[in-house]
Amino acid sequence: MRAKLLLAVPIFAAAVACGDGSDLPAGHWSHPGAPATGSSSGPSGSSSGTTASSSGGSGGGSGSSSGGTISTGSSSGSSSSGGSSGSSSGSMASPPNLGVSLDQTTVQSQLMAQTVIHVSVAPNGYSGPVLLQTAAMPTGVTAAFNPAMVVLDGSNPGTAQLTLTTDSSAPPATASIEVDATAVGTTARATMSLEVQSVLTIHIPMGVNDNGGSTGSPVTSAYGPYPIKVTAPANISDQTPVTVYFMNDDVVSHEIHADSPGQGFGHDPGPFGAMTMDPYVRKVNAVGSYDFYLHDQGGPSTLGLLEIQ
């Protein structure tokens, strides 16, 4: 009998292993089983060791990483890292190069007065919002912008109005005012000089005779604050007085009653017309309190008070 020889053919289970990476999707990916050291390669990235660097800007076909991580595409910014350390190169946008100009750089202001300055902001290619502010203000002077923020389109200048309001008590002085235009990453500045003068204009309001006051109970709000407080100039005198004007905003003539001619705050020589400035200019040469009212009313039914301190 011929013996039959049976050959045992071993059957091996197909082992599935990671391939060369060609079946991985493009973009950022991570191999969870990558060892801490060693190397791997793919069509769009490589890794080796524990330190690597990456540079972007060449599209999606280049990149490097360490620790089993591969980056593709471009990167920008100040730094990036993969694995234990890494670096990246890119570019940052330059800050805006704004320009600021004022239609007045030297301004004189009376007390209890407002001054309007026109502000222009040149974009020089910048598009976006710009905040307008004053860096510092002298005592007794306030600033307000309208609008407080301008939006630039890159080519046309933005404009705003700066209104300076001077209180009656603002000390006489000359000060520098800084106007700032601030956008992302930059501030442009313009400077103006403001002289606060010891000059005051008191207005007689329209319809002052209809206020309803009496000698025993006079109206004290007709001329603004009561009292009107003024900071005297240093060494107040005939040479350095507080100059006081009266403006008649009413439709009838009026005459100012005042009783301190020796201190420069005297009585009108006669009535002055509607909508005109009183030709009698008072130059007050001493600190003190000075009452006034409309002589043509027959008594102090509308009473004002000037205090020079």
Buried (B, 14 or more C-beta within 10 A) or exposed (E): EEEEEEEEEEEEEEEEEEEEBEEBEEEEBEBEEBEEEEEBEBEBBBBBEEEBBBBBEEEEEBBBBBBBBBBBBBBEEEEBBBBEEBEBBBEEEEEBEBBBBBEBEEBBBBBBBEBEBEBBBBBBEBEEEBEBBBEEBBEBBEBEBEEEBBEBEEEEBBEBEBEBBBBBBBBBBEBEBBBBBBBEEBBBEBEBEBEBBBBBBBBBBEEBBEBEBEEEEBBBEBBBBBBBBBBBBEEBEEEBBBBBBBBBBBEBEBBBBBEBEEBBBBBBEEBBEBEEEBEBEBBBBBBBEBBBBBBBBEBBBBBBBBBBE
